[in-house]
Amino acid sequence: MELDYKAIGKRIKIARIKKNLTQEAIADKIGITPQHVSNIETGNASVSLTTLVAIANTLTVSVNDLLCDTVLISKAVFEKEAKELFEDCNEYEIRVLVDVLKATKQSLRTVKLFEDKIEDNR
């Protein structure tokens, strides 16, 4: 399994922006260059475990929050993101989003059943 460094970088950038920190501030706090932070955020550089933990600690997020696009068991992270997504929605937006989610879920399960039947017939 390969790590998705672009997804990790994107999550780092989002967490950094939410904390209102600059790349320079993160770099200063963990002892790397701002350019390296930039390269990590764009996925142009891999991030060591030590640096990833330092970034997570600085941003007060879990490493799971940063790796959830690569880790197979990440349901809790995505449930938290879904909850946060709804927090600033009005009633109409929530209703529309829930309708879209229901339709998407049904479609996913229908396609999965269809794929399973094809596999059974092979």
ROLUMNU-75082 format. One record per atom (N, C-alpha, C): residue number from 1; residue in one letter; chain; x, y, z. Coordinates in Angstrom, 2 decimals. Atoms other than C-alpha are relative to their C-alpha. Layout:
SITE   i aa ch    east   north      up
SITE NUM  A  A       X       Y       Z
...
//
This chain:
SITE   i aa ch    east   north      up
SITE   1  M  A    0.85   -1.18    0.00
SITE   1  M  A    0.00    0.00    0.00
SITE   1  M  A    0.89    1.24    0.00
SITE   2  E  A   -0.72   -1.26    0.06
SITE   2  E  A    1.23    3.45   -0.90
SITE   2  E  A   -0.75    1.07    0.75
SITE   3  L  A    0.63   -1.14   -0.66
SITE   3  L  A    0.59    6.57    1.10
SITE   3  L  A   -0.39    1.03   -1.06
SITE   4  D  A    0.47   -1.06    0.90
SITE   4  D  A   -1.39    9.28   -0.66
SITE   4  D  A    0.50    1.33    0.57
SITE   5  Y  A   -0.62   -1.20   -0.55
SITE   5  Y  A    0.94   12.19    0.05
SITE   5  Y  A   -0.75    1.28   -0.37
SITE   6  K  A    0.79   -1.17    0.36
SITE   6  K  A   -1.27   14.66   -1.82
SITE   6  K  A   -1.18    0.17    0.95
SITE   7  A  A    1.13   -0.06   -0.93
SITE   7  A  A   -4.25   13.79    0.40
SITE   7  A  A    0.47    0.38    1.40
SITE   8  I  A   -0.56   -0.34   -1.31
SITE   8  I  A   -2.09   13.97    3.53
SITE   8  I  A    0.33    1.50    0.03
SITE   9  G  A   -0.36   -1.42    0.08
SITE   9  G  A   -0.75   17.36    2.43
SITE   9  G  A   -1.21    0.90    0.01
SITE  10  K  A    1.22   -0.80    0.03
SITE  10  K  A   -4.21   18.66    1.69
SITE  10  K  A   -0.62    0.10    1.38
SITE  11  R  A    0.57   -0.01   -1.35
SITE  11  R  A   -5.43   17.65    5.16
SITE  11  R  A    0.85    0.85    0.95
SITE  12  I  A   -0.88   -0.84   -0.81
SITE  12  I  A   -2.39   19.30    6.76
SITE  12  I  A   -0.30    1.47   -0.28
SITE  13  K  A    0.28   -1.40    0.38
SITE  13  K  A   -3.08   22.51    4.83
SITE  13  K  A   -1.33    0.46    0.57
SITE  14  I  A    1.32   -0.37   -0.53
SITE  14  I  A   -6.76   22.52    5.83
SITE  14  I  A    0.07    0.21    1.50
SITE  15  A  A   -0.13   -0.13   -1.46
SITE  15  A  A   -5.89   21.94    9.50
SITE  15  A  A    0.80    1.25    0.36
SITE  16  R  A   -0.83   -1.19   -0.26
SITE  16  R  A   -3.22   24.67    9.35
SITE  16  R  A   -0.82    1.27   -0.18
SITE  17  I  A    0.82   -1.18    0.26
SITE  17  I  A   -5.64   27.17    7.84
SITE  17  I  A   -1.07    0.17    1.08
SITE  18  K  A    0.99   -0.07   -1.08
SITE  18  K  A   -8.30   26.30   10.43
SITE  18  K  A    0.60    0.55    1.28
SITE  19  K  A   -0.68   -0.51   -1.19
SITE  19  K  A   -5.73   27.09   13.14
SITE  19  K  A    0.57    1.40   -0.23
SITE  20  N  A   -0.48   -1.33    0.35
SITE  20  N  A   -4.88   30.35   11.35
SITE  20  N  A    1.52    0.12    0.16
SITE  21  L  A   -1.45    0.02   -0.06
SITE  21  L  A   -1.21   29.41   11.13
SITE  21  L  A    0.58    0.06   -1.41
SITE  22  T  A   -0.70   -0.04    1.28
SITE  22  T  A    1.23   30.12    8.31
SITE  22  T  A    0.92   -1.20   -0.12
SITE  23  Q  A   -0.99    1.06    0.20
SITE  23  Q  A    3.59   27.61    6.79
SITE  23  Q  A    1.27    0.33    0.78
SITE  24  E  A   -1.19   -0.42   -0.73
SITE  24  E  A    6.39   29.64    8.35
SITE  24  E  A   -0.13   -0.30    1.49
SITE  25  A  A    0.23    0.25   -1.42
SITE  25  A  A    4.84   29.32   11.82
SITE  25  A  A    0.14   -1.49    0.31
SITE  26  I  A   -0.12    1.45   -0.20
SITE  26  I  A    4.53   25.54   11.47
SITE  26  I  A    1.46   -0.41   -0.10
SITE  27  A  A   -1.41    0.34    0.20
SITE  27  A  A    8.08   25.30   10.16
SITE  27  A  A    0.84    0.38    1.21
SITE  28  D  A   -0.74   -0.46   -1.18
SITE  28  D  A    9.45   27.35   13.08
SITE  28  D  A   -0.25   -0.90    1.21
SITE  29  K  A    0.36    0.80   -1.17
SITE  29  K  A    7.58   25.26   15.65
SITE  29  K  A    0.58   -1.40   -0.03
SITE  30  I  A   -0.46    1.39    0.05
SITE  30  I  A    8.78   21.89   14.36
SITE  30  I  A    1.41   -0.16   -0.55
SITE  31  G  A   -1.40    0.05    0.40
SITE  31  G  A   12.22   22.80   13.03
SITE  31  G  A    0.25   -0.50   -1.42
SITE  32  I  A   -0.24    0.28    1.41
SITE  32  I  A   11.83   22.39    9.27
SITE  32  I  A   -0.14    1.31   -0.77
SITE  33  T  A    0.10   -1.24    0.78
SITE  33  T  A   11.91   24.92    6.45
SITE  33  T  A   -1.43    0.22   -0.49
SITE  34  P  A    1.31   -0.28    0.58
SITE  34  P  A    8.81   26.68    5.18
SITE  34  P  A   -0.19   -0.66   -1.37
SITE  35  Q  A    0.07    0.65    1.32
SITE  35  Q  A    9.63   25.29    1.73
SITE  35  Q  A   -0.37   -1.47    0.14
SITE  36  H  A    0.34    1.40   -0.22
SITE  36  H  A    9.47   21.75    3.13
SITE  36  H  A   -1.48   -0.14    0.38
SITE  37  V  A    1.43    0.02   -0.35
SITE  37  V  A    6.07   22.50    4.69
SITE  37  V  A   -0.82    0.15   -1.28
SITE  38  S  A    0.70   -0.21    1.26
SITE  38  S  A    4.93   23.78    1.29
SITE  38  S  A    0.01   -1.28   -0.85
SITE  39  N  A   -0.12    1.22    0.79
SITE  39  N  A    6.23   20.65   -0.44
SITE  39  N  A   -0.84   -1.14    0.59
SITE  40  I  A    0.85    1.02   -0.65
SITE  40  I  A    4.47   18.43    2.12
SITE  40  I  A   -1.46    0.28   -0.33
SITE  41  E  A    1.40   -0.35    0.24
SITE  41  E  A    1.19   20.31    1.67
SITE  41  E  A   -0.42   -0.23   -1.44
SITE  42  T  A    0.34    0.22    1.40
SITE  42  T  A    1.33   19.98   -2.11
SITE  42  T  A    0.19   -1.45   -0.41
SITE  43  G  A   -0.25    1.40    0.32
SITE  43  G  A    2.31   16.32   -1.95
SITE  43  G  A    1.24   -0.22   -0.84
SITE  44  N  A   -1.23    0.11    0.78
SITE  44  N  A    5.60   17.03   -3.67
SITE  44  N  A    1.16   -0.58    0.80
SITE  45  A  A   -1.01    0.62   -0.85
SITE  45  A  A    7.56   15.63   -0.72
SITE  45  A  A   -0.69   -0.96    0.94
SITE  46  S  A    0.54    0.91   -0.99
SITE  46  S  A    7.01   12.66    1.48
SITE  46  S  A    0.28    0.59    1.38
SITE  47  V  A   -0.15   -0.52   -1.35
SITE  47  V  A    6.69   13.31    5.19
SITE  47  V  A    0.40   -1.16    0.90
SITE  48  S  A   -0.43    1.06   -0.92
SITE  48  S  A    8.55   11.30    7.81
SITE  48  S  A   -1.01   -0.12    1.13
SITE  49  L  A    0.91    0.22   -1.11
SITE  49  L  A    6.65    9.82   10.71
SITE  49  L  A    0.25    1.03    1.10
SITE  50  T  A   -0.34   -0.99   -1.02
SITE  50  T  A    8.51   12.13   13.11
SITE  50  T  A   -0.58    1.37   -0.34
SITE  51  T  A    0.52   -1.29    0.43
SITE  51  T  A    7.56   15.20   11.10
SITE  51  T  A   -1.53    0.01    0.00
SITE  52  L  A    1.47    0.09    0.01
SITE  52  L  A    3.96   14.01   10.66
SITE  52  L  A   -0.56    0.13    1.42
SITE  53  V  A    0.45   -0.10   -1.39
SITE  53  V  A    3.56   13.57   14.41
SITE  53  V  A    0.20    1.41    0.53
SITE  54  A  A   -0.26   -1.38   -0.44
SITE  54  A  A    5.14   16.98   15.05
SITE  54  A  A   -1.04    0.96   -0.59
SITE  55  I  A    1.01   -0.84    0.63
SITE  55  I  A    2.76   18.59   12.57
SITE  55  I  A   -1.36   -0.22    0.68
SITE  56  A  A    1.28    0.31   -0.65
SITE  56  A  A   -0.25   16.82   14.10
SITE  56  A  A   -0.07    0.63    1.38
SITE  57  N  A   -0.01   -0.59   -1.34
SITE  57  N  A    0.77   17.92   17.59
SITE  57  N  A   -0.10    1.52   -0.05
SITE  58  T  A    0.04   -1.45    0.14
SITE  58  T  A    1.32   21.50   16.46
SITE  58  T  A   -1.39    0.49   -0.39
SITE  59  L  A    1.33   -0.37    0.47
SITE  59  L  A   -2.07   21.58   14.74
SITE  59  L  A   -1.12   -0.51    0.91
SITE  60  T  A    0.93    0.64   -0.95
SITE  60  T  A   -3.73   19.71   17.64
SITE  60  T  A   -1.07   -0.82   -0.71
SITE  61  V  A    0.84    0.99    0.66
SITE  61  V  A   -5.18   17.07   15.34
SITE  61  V  A    0.66   -1.36    0.19
SITE  62  S  A   -0.60    1.33   -0.11
SITE  62  S  A   -4.67   13.34   15.44
SITE  62  S  A    0.68   -0.37   -1.32
SITE  63  V  A   -0.63    0.51    1.22
SITE  63  V  A   -2.41   11.56   12.99
SITE  63  V  A   -1.06   -0.69   -0.85
SITE  64  N  A    1.11    0.62    0.74
SITE  64  N  A   -5.57    9.62   12.05
SITE  64  N  A   -0.71    1.02   -0.88
SITE  65  D  A    0.65   -1.05    0.79
SITE  65  D  A   -7.11   12.91   10.90
SITE  65  D  A    0.78    0.30   -1.28
SITE  66  L  A   -0.84   -0.32    1.16
SITE  66  L  A   -4.18   13.40    8.53
SITE  66  L  A    0.16   -1.19   -0.94
SITE  67  L  A   -0.22    1.21    0.80
SITE  67  L  A   -3.94    9.79    7.30
SITE  67  L  A   -1.27   -0.70   -0.45
SITE  68  C  A    1.25    0.74    0.20
SITE  68  C  A   -7.61    8.88    7.00
SITE  68  C  A   -0.29   -0.36   -1.45
SITE  69  D  A    0.23    0.35    1.40
SITE  69  D  A   -7.55    8.87    3.19
SITE  69  D  A    0.81   -1.23   -0.42
SITE  70  T  A   -0.84    1.15    0.30
SITE  70  T  A   -4.94    6.10    3.28
SITE  70  T  A   -0.32   -1.18    0.91
SITE  71  V  A    0.29    1.05   -0.97
SITE  71  V  A   -5.91    4.15    6.40
SITE  71  V  A   -1.39   -0.57   -0.28
SITE  72  L  A    1.26    0.63    0.36
SITE  72  L  A   -8.68    1.63    5.73
SITE  72  L  A   -1.07    0.18    1.08
SITE  73  I  A    0.96   -0.13   -1.09
SITE  73  I  A  -10.33    1.91    9.16
SITE  73  I  A    0.01    1.45    0.49
SITE  74  S  A    0.02   -1.43   -0.31
SITE  74  S  A  -11.18    5.61    9.35
SITE  74  S  A   -1.42    0.53    0.17
SITE  75  K  A    1.40   -0.40   -0.08
SITE  75  K  A  -14.93    5.67    9.90
SITE  75  K  A   -0.21    1.17    0.96
SITE  76  A  A    0.20   -1.05   -1.00
SITE  76  A  A  -14.70    7.85   13.02
SITE  76  A  A    0.42    1.37   -0.53
SITE  77  V  A   -0.48   -1.27    0.56
SITE  77  V  A  -12.73   10.54   11.19
SITE  77  V  A   -1.02    0.55   -0.99
SITE  78  F  A    0.95   -0.47    1.00
SITE  78  F  A  -15.23   10.70    8.33
SITE  78  F  A   -1.35    0.35    0.63
SITE  79  E  A    1.23   -0.37   -0.71
SITE  79  E  A  -18.20   10.70   10.72
SITE  79  E  A    0.14    1.38    0.63
SITE  80  K  A   -0.26   -1.32   -0.58
SITE  80  K  A  -16.64   13.68   12.50
SITE  80  K  A   -0.05    1.09   -1.07
SITE  81  E  A    0.03   -0.97    1.10
SITE  81  E  A  -16.13   15.46    9.17
SITE  81  E  A   -1.43    0.24   -0.48
SITE  82  A  A    1.40   -0.16    0.42
SITE  82  A  A  -19.76   14.80    8.19
SITE  82  A  A   -0.75    0.87    1.00
SITE  83  K  A    0.66   -0.81   -1.04
SITE  83  K  A  -20.95   16.23   11.51
SITE  83  K  A    0.39    1.47   -0.14
SITE  84  E  A   -0.48   -1.37    0.16
SITE  84  E  A  -18.78   19.33   11.01
SITE  84  E  A   -0.58    0.65   -1.25
SITE  85  L  A    0.56   -0.52    1.24
SITE  85  L  A  -20.13   19.69    7.48
SITE  85  L  A   -1.41    0.55    0.21
SITE  86  F  A    1.38   -0.41   -0.24
SITE  86  F  A  -23.68   20.02    8.80
SITE  86  F  A   -0.12    1.16    1.00
SITE  87  E  A    0.10   -0.97   -1.08
SITE  87  E  A  -22.87   22.42   11.66
SITE  87  E  A   -0.44    1.40   -0.42
SITE  88  D  A    0.35   -1.36    0.40
SITE  88  D  A  -23.20   25.65    9.70
SITE  88  D  A   -1.10    0.05   -1.07
SITE  89  C  A    1.06    0.06    1.00
SITE  89  C  A  -26.06   24.52    7.45
SITE  89  C  A   -1.35    0.42    0.58
SITE  90  N  A    1.38   -0.30   -0.42
SITE  90  N  A  -29.59   25.85    7.60
SITE  90  N  A   -0.86   -1.24   -0.28
SITE  91  E  A    0.88    1.17    0.15
SITE  91  E  A  -32.59   23.50    7.53
SITE  91  E  A   -0.11   -0.47   -1.45
SITE  92  Y  A    0.13    0.35    1.41
SITE  92  Y  A  -32.93   23.62    3.75
SITE  92  Y  A    1.26   -0.74   -0.48
SITE  93  E  A   -1.25    0.63    0.43
SITE  93  E  A  -29.24   22.80    3.16
SITE  93  E  A    0.14   -1.40    0.58
SITE  94  I  A   -0.07    1.32   -0.63
SITE  94  I  A  -29.39   19.91    5.63
SITE  94  I  A   -0.91   -0.98   -0.73
SITE  95  R  A    0.96    0.88    0.69
SITE  95  R  A  -32.47   18.50    3.92
SITE  95  R  A    0.54   -0.44   -1.36
SITE  96  V  A   -0.54    0.32    1.33
SITE  96  V  A  -30.86   18.67    0.47
SITE  96  V  A    1.19   -0.94    0.13
SITE  97  L  A   -1.16    0.86   -0.18
SITE  97  L  A  -27.59   17.16    1.69
SITE  97  L  A   -0.39   -1.41    0.42
SITE  98  V  A    0.45    1.32   -0.43
SITE  98  V  A  -29.39   14.32    3.44
SITE  98  V  A   -0.65   -0.75   -1.16
SITE  99  D  A    0.60    0.64    1.17
SITE  99  D  A  -31.44   13.62    0.30
SITE  99  D  A    1.08   -0.51   -0.96
SITE 100  V  A   -1.10    0.41    0.88
SITE 100  V  A  -28.23   13.52   -1.77
SITE 100  V  A    0.73   -1.21    0.59
SITE 101  L  A   -0.68    1.12   -0.65
SITE 101  L  A  -26.56   11.22    0.77
SITE 101  L  A   -0.82   -1.28   -0.09
SITE 102  K  A    0.87    1.19    0.09
SITE 102  K  A  -29.55    8.85    0.81
SITE 102  K  A    0.04   -0.58   -1.42
SITE 103  A  A   -0.02    0.46    1.39
SITE 103  A  A  -29.60    8.67   -2.99
SITE 103  A  A    1.35   -0.63   -0.35
SITE 104  T  A   -1.34    0.52    0.26
SITE 104  T  A  -25.85    8.15   -3.15
SITE 104  T  A    0.19   -1.35    0.67
SITE 105  K  A   -0.12    1.26   -0.74
SITE 105  K  A  -25.96    5.42   -0.50
SITE 105  K  A   -0.77   -1.11   -0.72
SITE 106  Q  A    0.81    0.99    0.70
SITE 106  Q  A  -28.76    3.62   -2.34
SITE 106  Q  A    0.67   -0.43   -1.30
SITE 107  S  A   -0.68    0.30    1.25
SITE 107  S  A  -26.88    3.86   -5.63
SITE 107  S  A    1.24   -0.86    0.23
SITE 108  L  A   -1.19    0.79   -0.33
SITE 108  L  A  -23.67    2.55   -4.05
SITE 108  L  A   -0.36   -1.44    0.29
SITE 109  R  A    0.40    1.35   -0.38
SITE 109  R  A  -25.47   -0.43   -2.59
SITE 109  R  A   -0.60   -0.76   -1.18
SITE 110  T  A    0.56    0.65    1.18
SITE 110  T  A  -27.35   -1.16   -5.82
SITE 110  T  A    1.10   -0.46   -0.93
SITE 111  V  A   -1.12    0.35    0.86
SITE 111  V  A  -24.17   -1.10   -7.86
SITE 111  V  A    0.80   -1.15    0.61
SITE 112  K  A   -0.75    1.07   -0.68
SITE 112  K  A  -22.42   -3.29   -5.27
SITE 112  K  A   -0.73   -1.34   -0.16
SITE 113  L  A    0.78    1.23    0.20
SITE 113  L  A  -25.25   -5.88   -5.47
SITE 113  L  A    0.16   -0.50   -1.43
SITE 114  F  A   -0.16    0.36    1.40
SITE 114  F  A  -24.98   -5.81   -9.26
SITE 114  F  A    1.39   -0.59   -0.26
SITE 115  E  A   -1.36    0.51    0.16
SITE 115  E  A  -21.20   -6.27   -9.12
SITE 115  E  A    0.15   -1.38    0.62
SITE 116  D  A   -0.05    1.29   -0.67
SITE 116  D  A  -21.61   -9.15   -6.66
SITE 116  D  A   -0.64   -1.10   -0.85
SITE 117  K  A    0.69    0.97    0.86
SITE 117  K  A  -24.05  -10.91   -9.02
SITE 117  K  A    0.87   -0.36   -1.19
SITE 118  I  A   -0.89    0.26    1.14
SITE 118  I  A  -21.63  -10.53  -11.93
SITE 118  I  A    1.14   -0.91    0.45
SITE 119  E  A   -1.09    0.84   -0.53
SITE 119  E  A  -18.83  -12.01   -9.79
SITE 119  E  A   -0.47   -1.43    0.24
SITE 120  D  A    0.54    1.33   -0.27
SITE 120  D  A  -21.06  -14.94   -8.76
SITE 120  D  A   -0.18   -0.81   -1.28
SITE 121  N  A    0.25    0.68    1.28
SITE 121  N  A  -21.76  -15.75  -12.42
SITE 121  N  A    1.29   -0.30   -0.77
SITE 122  R  A   -1.28    0.25    0.71
SITE 122  R  A  -18.08  -15.86  -13.40
SITE 122  R  A    0.55   -1.34    0.34
//
